[in-house]
């Protein structure tokens, strides 16, 4: 459940680069640890996000957890559907469960991000 | 069970109270009157009596069953405290009396209770001064952190951050954020605060470090001396979350160790009523240098032995509660402390720690204990091995309900996977602990042979497995449905 074409963070977000834009969500592992999600709080279109800093949060019946931005940039789209259907993150974390689309600014977005192999190693620890 | 509204029959009534001489509506502004009568159930007195009796039989509490809810200290509250708190001299005293000119001598007994309770808590914790105003543990935390902020402002310090380790109580970061600070989380190493992690996070912007000791893993922090020294070197203050004080009563005084602020949960350690909204009490103790910032009023004893309420503290953070906090709760804690005495309070912590270790030792060959060493008043287990076979911590907890026990705390602290957190408390007998452990071992054995049998528990409770996800996603907060 770790797609080959994505990059990852130590805090269990995934990133799919599409030209200068990054699509971001949380991983299958993250949703399985949290359990059934009940609430998602996301940034707004136009917000500036910073790599490694909090940009939103998710809540499940077990816990609330922050979402950290994997990249520097500006939010250009937000998955509004998640407000009514947070379960999309549980059911399809890499597809329907995407969270935000960020126009990346600054340096190489792959700096500090994990490859699928590195993320798999992290999960084994 | 039907609601009282469903039992309503038009025209049925109980005993009516005397009607007021004049209709109240005549004395109220017309625009504040409701257009129609409120929808109240029409039932007889006997209907009401049977309804509330049926409800009470469905209650589950420490008065009926074992309740090892980790971190919550659900111990038995001795009933003599209820007697003391029900004495007419206390219950019929008007709370404004102490502030009325010339009425002070009618309130000396109540003020003495407040004064003496503060002195006793100072003696127990080694702090210089106490306020009894905060009305819950988290309210005490906020009071404490506001005193810390006032201290830094008074000194001209510019501080913006509070450090909370990941093994602290969840209310600590919430408190710091509510008080306006940025929260810095530090990861523990082997269940302990790591002094190097702390040192790296401690810069000149840090106002305070909030600690829970024993922490939420039930472990006593090993590096207290270094943590105190590192924190004070940056002119940051050290906060002690006293929710787990029942593990160290009579053994360690946090003021002697160097903590600057502590809150206590009277409803935990000092056995006053607990849960479901209280009323609680979260007194806050501070070191000498923080005393000027405590909330007003303060109880003062004059040279002639009289007590009065002093509001003249210009540096005080002000009012934190109406009147003097939950006076009745403070009164019960005062009675409890006097009844236990020094030896009794020391035995509280000894039995709390002994009971937890007895349970941990009996369980360690049946379930993973992630930090398997001498614990304090509580310990955590991990149902990771059971979860691989389809029985999660939640299923174990629900199955315990069928055996007549309250469940342990589950999925907290977050740093332990499939966490089950047990706190037996000092008031339980060895027979009760054995019965619980035997039942838990039965459940863990069943998890190996027939996991499906546990996945739909409980079966014997008034309601079965609740759909927690649906409850959170589709909240209905009215009774009209």
Interface residues (C-beta under 8 A of the other chain):
Chain A: X33 X35 X36 X38 X39 X59 X61 X62 X63 X86 X87
Chain B: X411 X412 X414 X417 X468 X469 X472 X473
